[in-house]
Amino acid sequence: MNSPLTLRELDAIDVSRLNGVGAQRRAALAGVDVETVLDLLTYYPRRYVDRTAQAPISGAAVGAEITVVAEVLSVTSRRMRGGRPLVTAEVGDASGSMSAVFFNQAWRERQLTEGRTVAMFGKVDSYRGRKQMTNPVVDLLGDRTGKIVPVYPQSETAGIATWDIASWVAEARRRCAPRGIADPLPSDVRTRLGLITRAQALDDIHEPPSMAARAAARNRLVFDELLRVQLVLRGQRLAREAHELGIAHEPSGLLVTAFGERLAFGLTDAQQRAITDIDVDVGRGRPMHRLLQGDVGSGKTLVALHGLLVAVQNGHQGALMAPTEVLAEQHYLAVRDLLSGLAVPDPSRLGGTRPLTLRLLRGGHSATERREMLVEIATGAADIVVGTHALLEESVEFNSLSVVVIDEQHRFGVAQRARLREHGRSDGRMPHLLVMTATPIPRTAAMTVYGDLDVSVLDELPPGRTPIATEWVRGPLAAEAMWTEVRAEIESGHQAYVVCPLIAESESLDARSAEQMHDELAAGALAGLRVGLLHGRLASADKEDTMTRFRAGALDALVATTVIEVGIDVPNATVMVVLSADRFGIAQLHQLRGRVGRSSHASDCFLVSDEDPTPIAEARLAALEASTDGFALAERDLELRGEGTLFDERQSGRSDLKLASLARDLEWVQAARDVAMDLVKSEGDLVALPGLADEIDWFASRRDPDFLQRS
């Protein structure tokens, strides 16, 4: 064959076909997920040493952060007081020498052997009149020359060095050269976006003639990664729209109007927009697939309730599924209060209406109660059913389920959601699906991870809500002052949450347990106050009793685990303390914080860190202290955490985004989405682009696209 090599073909060529890759080296490469020539070509450098701009040792200024390329002249190791190892390497170039010291890194003595060429990046200090770097970043360069030297991820355990990777990559590129690398992207798209060819990009990412060329190469390869994801999602969406049948609803009517008129407050503009989106969706003959994302306290439940009432108004049923019994109970109580006294049109009844029937299905029902409730659901007597995964059980059969709302959808798998929708009807039509999340999703991630869902965003707080003042508490003196404030707030008539990361003591973690903290507070800082305890190991009846007492004001403080993370709504609770806050992620802390600030009362959240948090944990806590904007925090979280994988790695074990960053590449995420929509307007459009169609088919075949909806 003389046609250019496709990614599918490159992925089918084992790396052992390359010169210099025998059985032992192949096994070592497999240890870093490199098994094919494509894996090798996309094993990108993690950074570059620009030898045209490197500083000579003699010109390195004390206090400056620089990269020096030098030869290891000698290396010594000794033990300091306390037994900690100290490795000192003497390095030099043509202009002079300096030392590099490494604390607690005994393995450096084996790495930095005499005669090796290394690149060291770090801050230049002065010690006893000589230049020195302390714990610099080290890259082993071997004897490679060149203006810009790529530095690849290395593996000490696999015995793979950066120059090994460079030589194998060069060999792979040489072997590919006669046929070249296929470029399935239409030339007009490439020209419009100012992108270079794929072949040029693969050359310049591994051996850039300049840093500008390296940037251009990255742009092209980033775009390719993102376009593949967007085209898979686009194909999923169009296939679904072409083949799934839904139930068309009339969104306006007496029931919906009566519900709107009885609300004691007006809806925000964002809520009105989301309701309009839902009305348009449910009015069509294809099923709605909408994500409703809103920051904590933004009023998602009211919007979801509108959709459920549209179903009931049209003679069907609605279901609301929550991930925990505590949250299901909370939803049930909130919905019950909002729907109390509403009547459903029913021509068969005298007067033309009947009371709306709401039911809570969960574990813990008596056999008689459960049997009666299942009959109501099966006959349609139950209009709206709130529940946990109990709604998925085989024994639960709906009469005519037409709208499904799933809260905190990331806690349910694809199969679970599909089961609820599919066993809800016997006529082959799919209920409308609304998935809600209070975890703000960065715009880039929403466009990528939820690319086949329509998205409605609630970015306003309802009137009367007050911002939450957040304080990062460090040290025992600050903690003592905090407990004094908490007690004063309770004594003024309000309530408090105290959140602990563990249920019971664990040898592996030194975070205080909820049980121990409950006892300590009841005898100490909150002595004389009514302190309750809530965690996941309590019996359902005990959890329900504790929450009922806290809502009613019979408890002053609630010591709890993260079981209270979502959905708990007690407007009188105005202060929260999160212990060992550095052990939580940004999204979880923001969710927890959202349990207060749910009324017009000023609210406070105290984030108490352990003695020595990691730098990343410090960055998280500083971000939360500085902002209550969930969407801004989500962007910051993405920067700190990275993306992980978008698709399941079950088959390939490889990451989907090797270069692209959802945190940094918003421009290319948007461009890829736009191009995908331009290229594929209806199912089958990619047939006109066989090279691209084959690449997307190959890409989708090695992954599990449903992973996007379950992660």
C-alpha positions in Angstrom: 0.0 0.0 0.0 1.2 3.5 -0.8 -1.6 5.5 0.7 -0.8 7.6 3.8 -0.9 5.9 7.2 -4.1 6.3 9.2 -4.3 6.3 13.0 -6.1 3.0 12.7 -3.1 1.5 10.9 -0.6 3.0 13.2 -2.5 1.6 16.2 -2.2 -1.9 14.6 1.6 -1.8 14.3 3.3 -3.2 17.3 6.3 -1.3 18.6 8.4 -4.4 18.4 8.5 -3.8 14.6 10.9 -0.9 15.3 14.7 -1.3 15.4 16.0 -1.3 18.9 12.7 -2.5 20.5 13.3 -6.2 21.5 11.2 -8.2 23.9 12.7 -6.6 27.1 12.2 -3.1 25.8 8.7 -3.8 24.5 7.8 -5.0 28.0 9.2 -1.8 29.5 7.3 0.3 27.0 4.1 -1.5 27.9 4.7 -0.4 31.5 4.1 3.2 30.3 1.1 2.2 28.1 3.1 2.3 24.8 2.3 -0.8 22.8 1.8 0.4 19.3 3.5 2.9 16.9 0.6 5.2 17.5 1.1 5.1 21.2 4.8 6.0 20.7 4.0 8.9 18.3 1.5 10.3 20.8 3.9 9.8 23.8 4.5 13.5 23.8 7.4 15.4 25.5 6.4 16.8 28.9 8.7 19.8 28.4 11.5 21.1 26.3 15.0 22.4 27.0 15.7 25.4 24.7 19.5 25.1 24.4 19.5 28.3 22.4 18.4 30.2 25.5 20.1 28.1 28.2 22.2 30.0 30.8 25.9 29.2 31.3 26.7 28.4 34.9 29.0 31.4 35.1 26.2 33.8 34.1 23.6 32.3 36.5 22.5 35.1 38.9 21.8 34.1 42.5 18.1 34.3 43.1 17.2 33.6 39.5 15.1 30.5 38.3 17.0 29.1 35.3 17.7 25.9 33.4 21.4 24.8 33.1 22.6 22.0 30.9 25.7 20.5 32.4 27.7 17.3 32.9 27.8 15.4 36.2 31.3 15.7 37.5 30.9 13.9 40.8 28.2 12.7 43.3 28.3 12.0 47.0 25.8 10.9 49.6 25.7 11.1 53.4 23.2 10.8 56.3 22.2 13.9 58.2 21.0 14.1 61.7 17.9 12.0 62.1 19.0 9.7 59.3 17.8 11.7 56.4 19.8 11.2 53.2 21.6 14.2 51.5 22.9 13.7 48.0 25.2 16.3 46.5 26.1 16.4 42.8 28.8 18.6 41.3 27.9 19.7 37.8 29.7 21.8 35.2 29.7 23.2 31.7 32.4 25.0 29.7 31.9 28.2 31.8 32.2 26.8 35.3 30.6 24.5 37.9 28.1 24.5 40.7 26.5 22.0 43.1 23.0 20.6 43.3 21.8 19.2 46.7 18.9 16.8 47.1 17.2 16.2 50.5 15.4 12.9 51.2 16.1 11.7 47.6 18.6 8.9 48.1 17.9 7.5 44.6 19.5 10.6 43.0 22.9 9.0 43.7 22.0 6.1 41.3 20.5 8.5 38.8 23.2 11.1 38.6 26.2 9.0 37.6 29.4 10.7 36.6 29.6 11.8 33.0 25.9 12.1 32.4 24.5 15.2 30.7 21.6 16.7 32.6 19.2 19.7 32.5 18.5 21.2 35.9 15.8 23.7 36.5 15.6 25.6 39.8 16.5 28.6 41.8 20.1 29.5 42.1 21.3 30.0 45.8 24.6 30.8 47.3 26.2 28.5 49.9 29.6 29.2 51.4 30.3 31.5 48.5 29.4 28.9 45.7 26.4 28.7 43.5 24.0 25.9 44.4 20.5 24.6 43.5 18.4 22.8 46.1 16.1 20.0 44.9 16.0 21.1 41.3 13.9 19.5 38.6 16.3 17.1 36.7 16.0 15.8 33.2 18.6 13.3 31.8 19.5 14.4 28.3 22.2 11.9 27.4 24.5 13.2 24.7 21.8 14.7 22.5 22.5 17.9 20.8 20.1 20.3 19.1 18.6 23.7 19.6 15.4 22.5 21.3 15.6 19.2 23.1 12.3 17.4 24.0 12.2 15.8 27.4 9.9 12.8 27.6 8.2 11.3 30.7 10.7 8.8 32.0 10.3 5.6 34.1 12.9 4.6 36.6 11.0 1.3 37.3 10.7 0.5 33.6 14.3 1.6 32.9 13.2 4.0 30.2 15.1 7.2 29.7 14.1 10.3 27.7 16.8 9.6 25.0 15.5 6.0 24.5 12.0 7.5 23.8 13.5 10.1 21.5 15.4 7.5 19.4 12.4 5.2 19.1 10.2 8.1 18.1 12.7 9.2 15.5 12.8 5.6 14.2 9.0 5.5 14.0 8.9 8.8 12.1 11.6 7.6 9.7 9.7 4.4 9.0 6.4 6.3 8.4 8.0 8.8 6.0 7.7 6.9 2.8 3.9 6.6 3.0 3.4 9.7 5.1 0.7 10.4 7.7 -3.0 10.7 6.6 -4.8 13.9 7.3 -8.6 13.4 7.4 -9.4 17.0 8.3 -10.9 18.9 5.3 -8.4 21.4 3.9 -10.9 24.3 4.1 -11.3 23.6 7.9 -7.6 23.5 8.3 -7.1 26.8 6.5 -9.9 28.5 8.3 -8.5 27.6 11.7 -4.9 28.3 10.7 -3.8 24.7 11.5 -0.8 22.9 10.1 -1.0 19.3 8.7 -1.1 16.4 11.0 2.2 15.0 9.6 3.9 18.4 10.2 2.4 18.5 13.7 3.8 15.1 14.7 7.2 16.1 13.4 7.3 19.4 15.2 5.9 18.2 18.5 8.8 15.8 18.8 11.6 17.8 17.1 10.6 21.5 17.0 12.8 23.8 15.0 11.5 26.6 17.3 9.1 27.1 20.2 6.7 28.8 17.8 6.7 25.6 15.7 6.1 23.5 18.8 3.1 25.7 19.7 1.6 25.3 16.2 2.1 21.6 16.4 0.3 21.4 19.8 -2.6 23.5 18.5 -3.2 21.0 15.7 -2.9 17.9 17.9 -5.1 19.4 20.6 -7.8 20.2 18.0 -7.7 16.6 16.7 -8.2 15.2 20.2 -11.1 17.4 20.9 -12.7 17.0 17.5 -12.7 13.2 17.9 -14.6 13.5 21.2 -17.1 16.0 19.7 -17.8 13.9 16.6 -18.5 10.8 18.7 -20.9 12.8 20.9 -22.5 14.4 17.9 -23.1 11.0 16.3 -24.6 9.7 19.5 -27.0 12.6 19.7 -28.2 12.4 16.1 -28.7 8.6 16.3 -30.8 9.1 19.4 -32.9 11.8 17.9 -33.5 9.8 14.7 -34.5 6.6 16.5 -36.1 7.4 19.9 -39.8 8.2 20.2 -41.0 10.5 23.0 -44.4 11.8 24.3 -45.5 15.2 23.2 -47.0 17.3 26.0 -49.0 20.5 26.2 -46.8 22.5 28.6 -49.5 25.1 29.6 -52.7 24.3 31.6 -54.6 24.8 34.8 -52.3 22.7 37.1 -49.1 24.4 36.0 -50.8 27.8 36.2 -52.1 27.1 39.7 -48.7 26.1 40.9 -47.1 29.3 39.6 -49.7 31.5 41.1 -49.3 30.0 44.6 -45.5 30.6 44.8 -44.7 33.2 47.5 -41.9 34.7 45.4 -41.1 35.3 41.8 -38.8 33.1 39.7 -35.4 34.3 38.7 -34.8 35.1 35.0 -32.5 32.0 34.9 -35.3 29.8 36.2 -37.8 31.2 33.7 -35.3 30.5 30.9 -34.8 26.9 32.1 -38.6 26.4 32.3 -39.0 27.7 28.8 -36.3 25.2 27.6 -38.1 22.3 29.3 -41.5 23.4 27.8 -40.0 23.4 24.3 -38.4 20.0 24.8 -41.5 18.2 26.3 -43.7 19.7 23.6 -41.8 17.7 20.9 -42.4 14.1 19.9 -38.8 13.1 20.8 -37.6 12.6 24.4 -35.9 15.5 26.2 -32.3 14.9 27.3 -31.5 18.0 29.3 -28.9 18.8 32.0 -30.0 21.4 34.6 -27.0 22.7 36.3 -27.2 25.3 39.0 -25.1 26.5 41.9 -26.2 25.5 45.4 -29.4 27.4 46.3 -30.2 28.4 42.7 -33.7 26.9 42.7 -33.3 23.7 40.6 -36.1 21.9 42.5 -38.8 24.4 41.4 -37.7 24.1 37.8 -37.7 20.3 38.0 -41.1 20.3 39.7 -42.5 22.3 36.8 -41.5 19.5 34.4 -43.1 16.9 36.6 -46.4 18.9 36.8 -46.5 19.1 33.0 -46.5 15.3 32.9 -49.3 15.0 35.5 -51.3 17.8 33.7 -51.1 15.7 30.5 -52.4 12.6 32.2 -49.1 10.9 32.9 -46.7 10.3 35.8 -43.5 11.9 37.0 -40.6 10.4 39.0 -37.8 12.1 40.9 -34.8 9.9 41.8 -32.3 11.0 44.4 -29.0 9.2 45.4 -29.6 8.8 49.1 -32.6 8.3 51.4 -31.8 11.5 53.3 -32.0 13.5 50.1 -35.1 11.6 48.8 -36.8 12.4 52.1 -35.7 16.1 51.8 -37.1 16.3 48.3 -40.3 14.6 49.3 -40.9 17.1 52.2 -40.0 20.1 50.0 -42.3 19.0 47.1 -45.1 18.0 49.5 -45.2 21.5 50.9 -45.1 23.1 47.5 -47.8 20.9 46.0 -50.1 20.8 49.1 -53.8 21.4 48.0 -53.1 21.3 44.3 -55.8 19.6 42.2 -55.4 17.5 39.0 -57.9 17.8 36.1 -60.0 14.7 36.1 -63.2 14.7 34.0 -64.4 11.4 35.6 -64.7 13.1 39.0 -67.6 15.3 40.2 -66.2 18.8 39.9 -63.7 17.8 37.3 -60.6 17.5 39.6 -59.0 15.3 42.2 -56.2 15.9 44.7 -52.6 15.5 43.4 -51.0 12.4 44.8 -47.4 12.4 45.8 -45.6 9.3 47.1 -42.2 8.6 48.7 -40.8 5.1 47.8 -37.8 4.0 49.8 -36.5 1.1 51.9 -38.1 0.7 55.3 -41.7 0.5 54.2 -43.8 -2.3 55.8 -44.9 -5.0 53.4 -48.5 -3.7 53.4 -47.4 -0.1 52.8 -45.1 -1.1 49.9 -47.8 -3.3 48.3 -50.3 -0.4 48.4 -47.8 2.0 47.0 -46.8 -0.3 44.1 -50.5 -0.6 43.2 -50.9 3.2 43.2 -47.9 3.5 40.9 -49.0 0.7 38.6 -52.5 2.1 38.2 -51.5 5.7 37.8 -53.1 6.8 41.1 -49.7 8.0 42.2 -49.0 11.1 40.1 -45.4 11.9 41.3 -43.1 9.4 42.9 -40.0 10.4 44.8 -37.5 7.7 45.6 -33.9 6.4 45.7 -32.6 3.5 43.6 -35.7 1.7 45.0 -37.5 3.1 41.9 -35.4 0.8 39.7 -36.5 -2.4 41.3 -38.3 -5.0 39.0 -41.5 -4.8 41.2 -41.9 -1.1 40.4 -44.1 -0.6 37.3 -45.5 2.7 36.3 -48.8 3.2 34.5 -47.5 6.0 32.2 -44.2 7.5 33.2 -43.5 10.5 31.0 -41.0 12.8 32.8 -38.0 11.5 34.9 -35.9 13.9 37.0 -32.6 12.6 38.4 -30.8 14.6 41.0 -27.0 14.6 41.3 -26.9 12.4 38.2 -23.2 11.7 38.5 -24.1 9.3 41.3 -26.1 7.0 39.0 -24.8 4.9 36.2 -26.1 4.9 32.6 -27.7 1.5 33.1 -29.6 2.6 36.2 -31.0 5.7 34.4 -31.9 3.7 31.3 -33.7 1.1 33.4 -35.8 3.7 35.1 -36.8 5.2 31.7 -37.3 1.9 29.9 -39.4 0.1 32.5 -41.6 3.2 32.9 -43.5 2.5 29.6 -44.7 -0.4 27.6 -45.4 1.4 24.3 -41.8 1.8 23.2 -41.8 5.6 23.8 -39.1 7.1 26.1 -39.9 9.4 29.0 -38.4 12.9 29.0 -35.2 13.0 31.1 -34.0 15.9 33.1 -30.8 15.4 35.1 -29.8 17.9 37.7 -26.5 18.7 39.3 -25.5 21.3 41.9 -21.9 20.7 41.1 -21.0 23.6 38.7 -19.4 22.3 35.6 -16.8 24.5 33.8 -18.0 25.6 30.4 -15.3 23.7 28.6 -16.2 20.5 30.4 -19.9 21.0 29.8 -19.3 21.4 26.1 -17.2 18.2 26.1 -18.4 15.9 28.7 -22.1 16.7 28.2 -21.8 17.4 24.5 -24.9 15.3 23.6 -27.1 16.8 26.3 -28.9 20.2 26.1 -27.8 22.3 29.0 -29.7 24.8 31.1 -27.8 26.9 33.6 -29.2 28.6 36.8 -26.6 31.3 37.5 -28.7 33.5 39.7 -29.7 33.1 43.4 -33.4 33.6 44.3 -34.2 36.9 46.1 -33.6 37.0 49.8 -30.5 34.8 49.8 -27.4 36.3 51.4 -23.8 35.5 50.4 -21.9 33.1 52.7 -18.8 34.5 54.4 -16.1 31.8 54.3 -13.0 31.7 56.5 -10.0 29.3 56.4 -9.2 28.5 60.0 -5.5 27.6 60.7 -4.1 26.8 64.1 -5.5 26.2 67.6 -6.0 29.9 68.5 -8.1 30.5 65.4 -10.1 27.4 66.1 -10.8 28.5 69.6 -12.1 31.8 68.4 -14.2 30.0 65.8 -16.0 27.8 68.4 -16.8 31.0 70.4 -18.4 32.5 67.3 -20.3 29.3 66.6 -21.7 29.2 70.1 -22.7 32.8 69.9 -24.6 32.2 66.7 -26.5 29.3 68.2 -27.3 31.3 71.3 -28.8 34.0 69.1 -31.4 31.5 67.9 -29.7 29.9 64.9 -28.3 26.4 64.2 -25.0 25.0 63.1 -23.5 22.1 61.1 -20.2 20.5 62.0 -18.9 18.2 59.2 -16.3 15.4 59.7 -14.8 13.3 57.0 -15.1 9.9 58.8 -17.7 7.9 60.7 -15.4 6.2 63.1 -11.7 6.3 63.9 -9.4 4.9 61.2 -5.8 3.9 61.5 -5.1 5.1 58.0 -6.5 8.6 58.5 -6.0 10.9 61.5 -9.1 13.0 60.8 -11.5 13.1 63.7 -14.6 11.0 63.4 -18.1 12.3 63.6 -18.8 10.2 66.7 -15.7 11.4 68.6 -16.3 15.0 67.6 -19.9 14.8 68.7 -18.8 13.7 72.2 -16.1 16.3 72.4 -18.3 19.2 71.4 -21.1 18.1 73.7 -18.7 18.1 76.6 -16.7 21.1 75.5 -17.2 24.0 73.1 -20.9 23.4 72.8 -21.6 22.1 76.3 -25.2 22.6 77.4 -26.5 22.9 73.8 -28.5 20.2 72.0 -26.0 18.4 69.7 -27.2 15.7 67.2 -25.3 13.1 65.2 -25.9 12.0 61.6 -24.0 9.6 59.5 -24.6 6.9 56.9 -24.3 4.0 59.2 -27.3 5.0 61.3 -30.6 3.1 60.7 -33.0 4.9 58.3 -35.4 5.6 61.1 -32.7 7.2 63.3 -31.5 9.4 60.4 -35.0 10.5 59.6 -35.6 11.3 63.3 -32.4 13.3 63.6 -33.1 15.4 60.5 -36.7 15.9 61.6 -35.6 17.2 65.0 -32.9 19.5 63.4 -35.4 20.9 60.9 -37.9 21.6 63.7 -35.2 23.4 65.7 -35.1 20.7 68.5 -31.3 20.4 67.9 -28.9 23.3 68.0 -26.0 21.7 66.2 -25.7 18.7 63.9 -22.4 16.8 63.8 -22.4 14.9 60.5 -20.4 13.2 57.8 -20.9 14.3 54.1 -24.3 12.6 54.1 -25.5 16.2 54.3 -23.6 17.3 51.2 -26.6 17.8 49.0 -30.2 18.7 49.3 -30.6 19.4 53.0 -32.5 22.6 53.4 -32.8 24.1 56.9 -33.1 27.9 56.5 -32.4 28.5 60.2 -28.9 26.9 59.9 -26.5 29.8 59.5 -23.1 28.5 60.4 -21.0 25.5 59.2 -17.7 24.1 60.4 -15.9 21.7 58.1 -13.1 19.8 59.9 -10.1 18.5 58.0 -11.3 20.6 55.1 -8.0 20.1 53.3 -9.1 16.5 52.7 -12.1 17.5 50.6 -12.2 18.7 47.0 -13.4 22.1 45.9 -16.7 20.8 44.5 -17.5 18.9 47.7 -16.6 21.8 50.0 -18.8 24.2 47.9 -21.7 21.7 48.1 -21.3 21.5 51.8 -21.1 25.2 52.2 -24.4 25.5 50.3 -26.3 23.9 53.3 -26.1 27.4 54.9 -27.0 30.8 53.4 -30.5 29.5 52.6 -32.4 32.4 54.0 -32.0 36.2 54.5 -29.8 35.6 57.6 -26.1 36.2 57.3 -24.2 32.9 57.2 -20.7 31.7 57.9 -18.6 28.8 56.8 -15.4 27.9 58.6 -12.9 25.6 56.8 -10.6 24.1 59.4 -7.4 22.6 57.9 -5.0 20.1 59.4 -1.6 21.3 60.6 0.3 20.8 57.3 -1.9 20.8 54.2 -0.4 20.1 50.8 0.2 23.0 48.4 -2.8 21.9 46.3 -5.0 21.7 49.4 -3.9 25.2 50.4 -4.8 26.4 46.9 -8.3 24.8 47.1 -9.0 26.4 50.5 -7.7 29.8 49.4 -10.0 29.6 46.3 -13.1 28.8 48.5 -12.2 31.6 50.9 -12.0 34.1 48.1 -15.1 33.2 46.1 -18.7 31.8 46.4 -19.1 31.6 42.7 -19.5 27.9 42.0 -18.7 28.3 38.3 -15.5 30.2 38.9 -14.5 27.6 41.5 -15.2 24.8 39.1 -12.8 26.4 36.6 -10.2 26.7 39.3 -10.8 23.1 40.4 -10.2 21.9 36.8 -6.9 23.8 36.7 -5.8 22.1 40.0 -7.0 18.6 39.3 -6.7 18.2 35.5 -9.2 16.4 33.3 -8.6 12.7 33.8 -10.2 10.7 31.0 -13.4 11.5 29.3 -14.2 8.0 27.9 -13.8 4.7 29.7 -10.3 3.2 29.6 -11.7 -0.3 29.9 -10.5 -1.5 26.5 -7.5 0.7 25.8 -6.2 1.8 29.2 -5.1 5.1 27.6 -6.1 8.6 28.2 -8.2 10.4 25.6 -6.7 13.9 26.1 -2.9 13.6 26.0 -2.3 17.2 25.1 -5.6 19.0 25.3 -6.6 20.7 28.6 -10.2 21.6 29.3 -8.8 24.2 31.7 -6.6 25.9 29.2 -8.0 25.2 25.7 -11.4 26.8 25.7 -10.8 28.2 22.3 -10.1 24.8 20.8 -13.0 23.1 22.7 -15.3 25.7 21.1 -13.7 25.3 17.7 -14.0 21.5 17.8 -17.6 21.7 18.8 -18.4 24.2 16.0 -16.6 22.1 13.4 -18.4 18.9 14.5 -21.8 20.6 14.1 -20.8 22.0 10.7 -19.6 18.6 9.4 -22.4 16.5 10.8 -25.8 18.1 10.5 -27.7 14.8 10.2 -27.0 11.1 10.7 -24.6 9.7 8.1 -23.1 13.0 7.0 -19.5 11.7 7.7 -19.9 9.2 4.8 -18.8 12.1 2.5 -15.5 12.2 4.5 -14.5 8.5 4.6 -11.1 9.1 6.1 -12.6 11.1 9.1 -15.5 8.6 9.3 -13.0 5.7 9.6 -11.0 7.5 12.3 -14.1 8.3 14.4 -15.2 4.7 14.0 -11.8 3.5 15.2 -11.7 5.9 18.1 -15.2 5.0 19.3 -14.6 1.3 18.9 -11.7 1.3 21.5 -13.7 3.1 24.1 -17.0 3.1 26.0 -18.7 6.4 25.1 -21.4 5.9 27.7 -18.7 6.5 30.3 -19.2 10.2 29.7 -22.7 10.0 31.1 -21.7 8.0 34.1 -18.6 9.8 35.3 
